[in-house]
């Protein structure tokens, strides 16, 4: 005969369900609040720029400026919708994994070019650097998803860092894992806030009057995508001393490439575990 739960067990179960429901309601309200703010801002810019462009008396310079606003706001809105769709696919398990061989060096060059331009557009006093164990390294993973995680982390670094440096790169951690990282000299994050920032629709400052815009999706998406790639995402930071986000994924490379294997073994002898010394805190906090 099936054992029936006791009154105390039922009471505890009810309490858990109430807490779960309250958390769900909190997430829903946070989502609606963030979305209304994040959609309204670019939409207002698009409507305003569109109205102004109807003025025939605009100079070519003014018309060009309003066209830029229209274009950048449209891209911002499209990016937001794409992130929401990606989150939906991840949660439903419908986001596919496409593994192929890729050149880490080529990926870094593209990211360096893209974010150098982005930094120039912000007119911030920032220097961008990247490092790698050696240029010839090729690994097997999903290029689009790896690129997306690094892009999300670099987006955050550029947004929150007003001056100083942003570094990104990779290191062969061991024969089974390769480590990627993004480090900045931004405001840093208190230990108490570090778990919070990986929650959906959440920022350190989640108020309506916060300084930095954003739907609070980049880091939660990064965490989920890294999990899909077979790795783990970490943060190492403290207030006013910058951040380093790093993640490991399986290190898969062509076993038939004897020259590559030889170089990897050489690198492993002088393993770049000192990558962690880039951070102000030595201990690694798993997310």
N, C-alpha and C positions, 0 to 999 in steps of 0.2 A: 504494500500500500504506500502511495506517495505521501511523504511527510509534508504536512501543512506548515507554513511559516508561522512563527509565534507573533503575538501582538507587537512585541518589541522589534522584531525583524521587519514587520510591515511598517512600523513607525519610522525605522531607519531608512527603509527603501523609499518611503514617501518623502522624507526629508531630502534624500539624494535627488529625487526627481524634481522637487521644488527648486533646489539649487541649480540643477541642469536647466530648468525652464527659465529661471531668473537670468542665468548666464546667456542663454539663447536670446532672451528679450533685450539684454544689454548689448549683445553683438548686433542685433537688428537695428536698435536705435542708433548705435555708433555708425553702422553702415549707412543708414538714411541720412544722418547728420553730415557725415563726410561726403557722401555722394552729392547731396544737394549743394554743398559748398564747392566741391571740386568741379561739378558740371556747370554750375552757375557762372563761375569766374571766366572760363574760356568762352562760354556761350555769350556772355555780355560783351566780351571783346570782339567776337565774330559779328554780332549784331551791330555794335557801334562802328566797327571798321567798314562794314558793308554799307551802312547808311552814309558815312562820310565819303566813301568812294563814289557815291552818286553825284557829288558836287563837281560840276564841270569846271569850276574856277580853281581847282587844286593844281598846284605846281607838280611837275614830274617827280620832284624829290618827296613831296608830301604823299603823292599817290603811291610811290614806291614804299614809303614807310608804313602806310596803312595796309598795303598788300602783304608786307612782311608780318604784321600783326595778325592778319587774317590767316595766313599760312601757318604760323607757329601755334596759334590758338586751335586751329583745326587739327594739327598734329597732336597737340596735347590732349584734346578730347578723344581722338582716335586711340591714342596710347592708353588712356584710362579704360576705354571699352575693351581693348585687347587684353588688358590685365584682368579685368573682371571675367572675361570669357575663359582665359587661361586658368584662373582659379577654379572656375566651374568645372572645367575639364579634369583638372587635377583631383578635385574632390569626388568626381564621379568615376574616376579611374579610366577615362577615355582618352587621356593624353598619351600618344604613342611614343615609343623610344626607338630611334633610328641610329644604330651604331655604324660608324664608318671611321676610316683612318684620317687623321687630320694633323696638320702642322701647327704646333703650339706657337711657333715663331710668327707664322703668317697671321694667326688669330690676334696675337699681341700687337703686331704692326697695324692692323685694321682698327683695333681698339685705341691705340695710341693716337692715330690720325684723327679718329672721330672725336675723342675727348680733348685733344689739344685744341681742335676747332671750337668745341663747346666751351672750354675754359676761356678762349679768346673772346667769345661772344658775351660771356658774363663780365668781362673786363676785371676779373679778380686777379690778385697777385699770387698766382699759383704756379708751381712747377710740377709737371707730370713726368714720372720715371717708370720704367719697367725693367725687370731682371728675369733671367732664366738660366737654368743649369748649362744648357748648350743649345745652339740654334737648330741643330738637326733633329731634335726630338719630335717623334710622331707617335701619337697614341690613338687608341680606339675608344671612342665614346660618341655621344650625340653632340655634334658641333653646334647646332642651333641652341640647344639647351645650355651647354657650357658657356657659350657666348652671352646668352641671356642673363645667366646668374652674374657673370662678371660685369655686365652692363648695368644691372640693377645696383650692384655694390658701388660701381664707379659713379652712377647717377647720384646716389646718396652722398658719396664723398665730395663731389663737386658742389652739391646743394648746400651741405652743412659746413664746408670748410671755406673760410673767408680769405685766408692767406697761408702761405707755407708750402707744403709739398703733399702730393698724392703719389703713392708708390703701389704698383701692382706687379705680380709675377708668379712664378711657380718654382717648386723645388721637388726633387725626387726624395720622398720621405723614406721609403724602403722599397724592397722588391715588389711589394704588392700595392703600394699607394703613392699617388702623386698629390702634392699639396699646392693649392692656389690661394693667393691672398690679395687683399686690397687694404692699404694702410693710409690714414690721413692724419693731418695735424689739426683737426677740427675740435669742437667743444668737448668731445668725449661723452661717455654715458656712465652714470652711477651704477654700481652693482645691482642695486634694488630695481633699477629700470630695465636691466638687460634682457630679462625673460619677457617682459611686457612688449618690447618692440618687435618680437617675432609673432605676435598675435595679429590676426587679420583686422584691418581697419584701425590700427592703433599706432600712435606715435608717442614719443616721450612727453611732448606737449600736445595733448589731444583736444585742447580747447578751441572754440570757434575763432578766437582772436590770436591764435598762434602765429609766430613769425613765418615759419616755413610751410608752404603748401604741400599737398600730397594726400593720397587716399589711404596711406598706411598699408599698402599691398606689396611693395617691393621686397621687403625682407621675409615676409611670410611666404611669398612665392619662391624666393631664393631657397628657403629652407626645404620646401616641398620638392622643388626641382632637383636639388642636391640629393635628397633622399631617393628620388627616382633614378638618379645616376649611380646610386649605390654608395653614396658617401654621407658625410656628416658636416654640418655647418657650425662654426664656433665664433665667439666674439671674445676679444680681450681688450679691456678699456677701463678707464676711470675718468671722472670729471676733469675737464680742462687739460687733459693730456692726450687727446686724440684717440682714435680707434684702429684696431686691426680686425678685420673679418677674414677668416680663412676657412677653407673646406678641403677635405680630402675626398678623392674618388679613386676607384680601382685603377691601378697602373697596368694597362694592357698595351703591349707593343709587339711588333713583328719579331718573333723568335728566330726567324730565318736571317735577319739582318745581323750578321756577326760583328760588324763594325759598331753598330748601335749598341749591341749587348756589351761590347768591350768598354765603350765610353760610359755606359750606365754603371758598370762595375767600378770604374775609376771614380765616378762621382760619388758612389755610395761609400767609398773609402773615406771621402772627405764630406760626408753627408751634411747638407745645409740645414741641420736642425737648429742652427743659430738664427734661423728665420724668426724664431720666437723671441729672440733678443731685440727685434724691432719693436716689440711691444713693451709697454711700461710695467706690465704685470706678467710674471713668469707662468703662473698657473693657467691652464687651459680650461675654459668653461664650456662644457658641452650643452648644446641646445636641443 
